[in-house]
């Protein structure tokens, strides 16, 4: 059973930083592509960043230059470093992986960017 647990969300002022963590059960972060998604109120869930098993990363254009995805294989954890946060980054952020035909999601962590 794959479990993903996000943490690190909170309230931050515009221009601030947060680091989200996604702790995975089992040794999966180094084997499967991991992703961060977000969903703002009234909007569809959107892909923010991914990291593949080989360590290749990608981020959406809306966060390029501000967000960085990384992982710690020993801790089975994926991170999303978010800098220069904007009010439009406000959303619930979800960790995701797709394994053998099944999508797995964490419970989400709320990020609110407001002064």
For each residue, the residues with C-beta under 8 A, 3 or more apart:
1: 25
2: 24 25 26 28 97 99 102 104
3: 24 25 104 106
4: 22 23 24 25 95 96 97 104 105 106
5: 22 23 24 95 106 107
6: 9 20 21 22 93 94 95 106 107 108 109
7: 20 21 23 109
8: 18 19 20 21 109
9: 6 18 20 92 93 109 110 111 112
10: 18 110 111 112
11: 112 114
12: 16 17 18 85 111 112 113
13: 16 113 114 115
14: 85 86 87 113 114 115
15: 84 85
16: 12 13 85 113
17: 12 81 82 83 84 85
18: 8 9 10 12 82 85 111
19: 8 79 80 81 82
20: 6 7 8 9 36 79 80 82 93 109 111
21: 6 7 8 77 78 79
22: 4 5 6 34 36 77 78 79 80 95 106
23: 4 5 7 75 76 77
24: 2 3 4 5 28 29 34 76 77 78 95 97
25: 1 2 3 4 28 76
26: 2 76
27: 30 31 73 76
28: 2 24 25 31 32 34 76 97 99
29: 24 32 34 71 72 73 76 77 78
30: 27 53 71 73
31: 27 28 53
32: 28 29 53 97 98 99
33: 50 51 52 53 97 98
34: 22 24 28 29 50 51 69 71 78 95 96 97
35: 47 48 49 50 51 95 96 97
36: 20 22 47 48 49 50 69 78 80 93 94 95 96
37: 45 46 47 48 93 94 95 96
38: 45 46 48 89 91 92 93 94 111
39: 43 44 45 46 91 92 94 108
40: 43 88 90 91 92
41:
42:
43: 39 40 46 91
44: 39
45: 37 38 39 94
46: 37 38 39 43 60
47: 35 36 37 50 60
48: 35 36 37 38 59 60 63 67 80 93
49: 35 36 57 58 59 60 63 67 68 69 80
50: 33 34 35 36 47 57 58 69
51: 33 34 35 55 56 57 69 70 71 78
52: 33 55 56 57
53: 30 31 32 33
54:
55: 51 52 71
56: 51 52
57: 49 50 51 52 68 69 70
58: 49 50
59: 48 49 63 64 67 68 69
60: 46 47 48 49 63 64
61: 64
62: 88
63: 48 49 59 60 66 67 82 89
64: 59 60 61 67
65:
66: 63 82 83 84 85
67: 48 49 59 63 64 80 81 82 83
68: 49 57 59 80 81 83
69: 34 36 49 50 51 57 59 78 79 80 81
70: 51 57 78 79 81
71: 29 30 34 51 55 77 78 79
72: 29 75 76 77 79
73: 27 29 30 76
74:
75: 23 72
76: 23 24 25 26 27 28 29 72 73
77: 21 22 23 24 29 71 72
78: 21 22 24 29 34 36 51 69 70 71 95
79: 19 20 21 22 69 70 71 72
80: 19 20 22 36 48 49 67 68 69 93
81: 17 19 67 68 69 70
82: 17 18 19 20 63 66 67 85 89 111
83: 17 66 67 68
84: 15 17 66
85: 12 14 15 16 17 18 66 82 89 111 113
86: 14 89 113
87: 14 90 113 114
88: 40 62 113
89: 38 63 82 85 86 111 113
90: 40 87 111 112 113 114
91: 38 39 40 43 110 111
92: 9 38 39 40 108 109 110 111
93: 6 9 20 36 37 38 48 80 108 109 110 111
94: 6 36 37 38 39 45 105 106 108
95: 4 5 6 22 24 34 35 36 37 78 105 106
96: 4 34 35 36 37 103 104 105 106
97: 2 4 24 28 32 33 34 35 103 104
98: 32 33 101 102 103 104
99: 2 28 32 102 104
100:
101: 98
102: 2 98 99
103: 96 97 98
104: 2 3 4 96 97 98 99
105: 4 94 95 96 108
106: 3 4 5 6 22 94 95 96 109
107: 5 6
108: 6 39 92 93 94 105
109: 6 7 8 9 20 92 93 106
110: 9 10 91 92 93
111: 9 10 12 18 20 38 82 85 89 90 91 92 93
112: 9 10 11 12 90
113: 12 13 14 16 85 86 87 88 89 90
114: 11 13 14 87 90
115: 13 14
